[in-house]
């Protein structure tokens, strides 16, 4: 076991020998000279590895695979409209997978930025709207989330079941936040002059936090101040 100072039960200044096991190694393949079809086949292999890592909960590693492909795509040049369409769809899929990884890691703003890269090119991309809406919701931006979920239906009627379910979830989230706010501030405004300062004293001693002067925000946070990670529901429709 290792703590912040080093291995446990090892005297300071002692020589330590580490044994490292290599679990995997990927030899990068040179895409120079490959046809577009061959490049897409190689890309699918890397992407599938990323998908496997995502399903195993290794979101940082999965994201690295997708981002590696996106960097490689900067050097790929489709030769006709058909190749261009295939390439654009593949790139969008990778951006959305990056967004899904950030979402799972609780980094909602970065997830939204990844979705924006898809929506900048195609403002009516339904999956991008859904994923961005989920990240908005999980990050507490309820109005923006609602806009994305409602827009899904206007651009693709078949997305209505997913959009409706997301709007129900959004309403539940809003109600949870309101309930927490009411509970935290319960009785605060019923107190007589001079009693509010006592509430502040209680909060300093670990009691009622209502007197701290901090309003409950729509973002649920843990003790570190970082947004809490999303539930498994946020990963809905990950089939890129």
C-alpha distance (Angstrom), angle and dihedral (degrees) to the residues before:
residue distance angle dihedral
X1 . . .
X2 3.81 . .
X3 3.79 129.6 .
X4 3.80 130.0 -174.4
X5 3.82 91.3 -80.5
X6 3.80 96.9 48.0
X7 3.82 140.0 -87.4
X8 3.80 114.9 -8.2
X9 3.83 117.1 -109.8
X10 3.82 93.1 14.3
X11 3.84 114.5 124.1
X12 3.78 116.6 -119.6
X13 3.80 111.7 -94.7
X14 3.82 93.7 19.6
X15 3.80 119.2 137.9
X16 3.80 111.9 -109.3
X17 3.80 125.5 -161.3
X18 3.78 116.6 -157.7
X19 3.79 125.4 -155.3
X20 3.80 111.5 -151.8
X21 3.79 123.1 -167.5
X22 3.80 117.2 -153.3
X23 3.79 106.0 -140.8
X24 3.76 96.8 -176.1
X25 3.77 145.0 -9.7
X26 3.78 129.3 -163.4
X27 3.78 119.8 -156.9
X28 3.82 107.5 -147.9
X29 3.78 112.7 -125.1
X30 3.77 120.5 -136.3
X31 3.79 108.1 -121.1
X32 3.80 92.3 -164.9
X33 3.78 110.1 123.7
X34 3.80 94.7 12.3
X35 3.78 120.3 129.7
X36 3.80 119.0 -117.0
X37 3.80 90.1 -104.3
X38 3.81 91.6 52.2
X39 3.81 91.3 48.5
X40 3.80 90.9 52.7
X41 3.80 90.3 49.3
X42 3.81 91.1 52.8
X43 3.79 90.0 45.9
X44 3.80 90.9 53.0
X45 3.80 90.4 55.1
X46 3.80 92.2 55.2
X47 3.78 91.8 42.4
X48 3.81 91.8 51.4
X49 3.80 89.0 52.9
X50 3.79 88.2 53.2
X51 3.80 91.0 49.5
X52 3.80 90.7 52.0
X53 3.80 91.4 50.4
X54 3.80 90.1 49.1
X55 3.79 92.1 53.0
X56 3.81 88.7 49.5
X57 3.80 89.2 55.9
X58 3.82 93.9 -110.1
X59 3.78 93.8 130.9
X60 3.82 98.7 161.1
X61 3.81 91.6 52.5
X62 3.79 92.0 44.9
X63 3.79 90.7 50.8
X64 3.80 90.3 51.6
X65 3.82 90.0 56.9
X66 3.79 93.3 50.7
X67 3.79 92.9 45.5
X68 3.80 91.1 49.1
X69 3.79 89.3 56.6
X70 3.78 92.5 47.6
X71 3.81 89.4 54.6
X72 3.80 91.0 49.6
X73 3.80 89.9 49.3
X74 3.80 89.0 65.5
X75 3.81 86.5 75.2
X76 3.82 97.1 46.3
X77 3.80 117.6 97.8
X78 3.83 117.9 -172.5
X79 3.78 113.7 -142.3
X80 3.81 101.9 -148.9
X81 3.80 143.1 13.6
X82 3.79 94.3 -88.4
X83 3.80 92.8 52.9
X84 3.79 89.3 43.6
X85 3.80 91.6 56.1
X86 3.82 93.0 47.9
X87 3.79 90.6 47.6
X88 3.82 93.9 47.9
X89 3.81 91.7 50.1
X90 3.80 91.4 49.2
X91 3.80 92.8 49.2
X92 3.81 91.8 48.4
X93 3.79 90.0 50.1
X94 3.81 90.9 53.3
X95 3.81 92.9 49.3
X96 3.80 90.0 51.2
X97 3.78 91.1 49.4
X98 3.80 89.5 51.8
X99 3.81 87.0 50.6
X100 3.81 90.4 51.5
X101 3.81 90.7 52.2
X102 3.80 92.7 50.3
X103 3.79 89.1 47.3
X104 3.79 91.8 53.6
X105 3.81 89.7 47.7
X106 3.79 90.7 54.2
X107 3.81 93.6 -113.5
X108 3.78 96.1 128.5
X109 3.80 98.5 164.8
X110 3.81 91.3 56.4
X111 3.79 89.6 46.2
X112 3.80 89.4 54.6
X113 3.81 90.9 49.1
X114 3.82 90.4 53.5
X115 3.81 90.5 50.8
X116 3.80 90.1 49.0
X117 3.80 89.9 60.2
X118 3.79 87.9 62.5
X119 3.80 96.0 41.0
X120 3.80 92.6 48.7
X121 3.80 87.7 63.4
X122 3.81 96.0 35.1
X123 3.83 114.9 19.1
X124 3.82 91.8 -173.2
X125 3.81 97.8 53.4
X126 3.81 99.7 136.1
X127 3.80 98.1 -158.9
X128 3.79 90.9 49.4
X129 3.81 90.2 50.9
X130 3.79 90.7 49.4
X131 3.79 94.8 47.5
X132 3.79 93.4 45.1
X133 3.79 90.0 47.3
X134 3.80 90.5 53.3
X135 3.80 91.1 49.9
X136 3.80 90.7 48.9
X137 3.79 89.8 50.5
X138 3.79 95.3 46.6
X139 3.80 89.2 47.6
X140 3.80 91.9 51.4
X141 3.83 98.5 -108.1
X142 3.78 94.1 130.0
X143 3.81 99.1 166.4
X144 3.81 93.0 53.5
X145 3.80 90.4 45.5
X146 3.80 91.1 52.9
X147 3.80 91.3 49.9
X148 3.81 91.9 53.6
X149 3.81 94.6 46.5
X150 3.80 92.0 48.6
X151 3.80 92.1 46.8
X152 3.81 90.1 55.1
X153 3.80 90.5 68.1
X154 3.79 94.2 46.9
X155 3.81 92.7 55.3
X156 3.82 98.2 37.4
X157 3.79 121.2 18.6
X158 3.82 91.2 -164.9
X159 3.82 89.2 66.3
X160 3.82 91.4 64.6
X161 3.86 96.0 102.2
X162 3.81 91.8 53.5
X163 3.79 92.4 42.7
X164 3.81 92.4 48.5
X165 3.81 92.1 49.3
X166 3.80 89.8 48.9
X167 3.81 91.8 50.6
X168 3.81 90.3 51.1
X169 3.80 89.6 51.0
X170 3.80 89.5 48.0
X171 3.80 91.8 52.8
X172 3.80 90.1 50.5
X173 3.80 90.1 51.4
X174 3.79 91.5 51.3
X175 3.80 91.2 49.5
X176 3.81 91.0 49.9
X177 3.80 90.9 53.3
X178 3.80 92.3 47.3
X179 3.80 90.7 49.1
X180 3.81 91.5 51.5
X181 3.80 90.7 48.6
X182 3.80 92.8 50.5
X183 3.79 91.2 47.8
X184 3.80 93.9 48.2
X185 3.77 94.6 48.7
X186 3.80 96.5 36.1
X187 3.78 110.1 140.7
X188 3.80 94.6 -0.2
X189 3.78 94.8 117.3
X190 3.81 93.1 41.7
X191 3.79 92.4 64.5
X192 3.77 121.9 107.2
X193 3.83 122.0 -114.9
X194 3.79 109.8 -73.0
X195 3.80 94.9 24.0
X196 3.81 94.3 87.8
X197 3.80 90.5 66.2
X198 3.80 88.0 57.2
X199 3.79 89.1 56.0
X200 3.78 87.9 56.2
X201 3.79 89.5 53.7
X202 3.80 90.2 51.2
X203 3.79 92.2 52.5
X204 3.80 90.9 53.8
X205 3.78 88.8 54.2
X206 3.79 93.2 51.5
X207 3.81 96.1 -94.1
X208 3.80 130.1 112.9
X209 3.82 107.8 -8.1
X210 3.78 93.9 -158.0
X211 3.79 92.1 97.5
X212 3.77 94.2 56.1
X213 3.78 90.6 91.1
X214 3.80 92.4 -123.5
X215 3.77 115.8 123.9
X216 3.77 119.6 -143.6
X217 3.78 107.8 -101.0
X218 3.77 127.1 -154.8
X219 3.79 90.4 -106.6
X220 3.79 117.0 89.3
X221 3.78 109.2 -142.4
X222 3.76 136.1 -174.3
X223 3.78 126.2 -139.0
X224 3.79 92.9 -78.6
X225 3.79 92.9 60.6
X226 3.78 92.0 -116.9
X227 3.76 121.2 126.4
X228 3.77 112.1 -94.3
X229 3.82 114.1 -107.3
X230 3.80 117.0 -100.0
X231 3.76 124.7 -101.4
X232 3.78 122.3 -109.7
X233 3.81 88.5 -94.0
X234 3.81 90.4 73.3
X235 3.77 88.9 67.2
X236 3.84 91.8 63.8
X237 3.80 114.1 139.1
X238 3.81 95.7 15.5
X239 3.78 96.4 154.5
X240 3.77 101.7 123.3
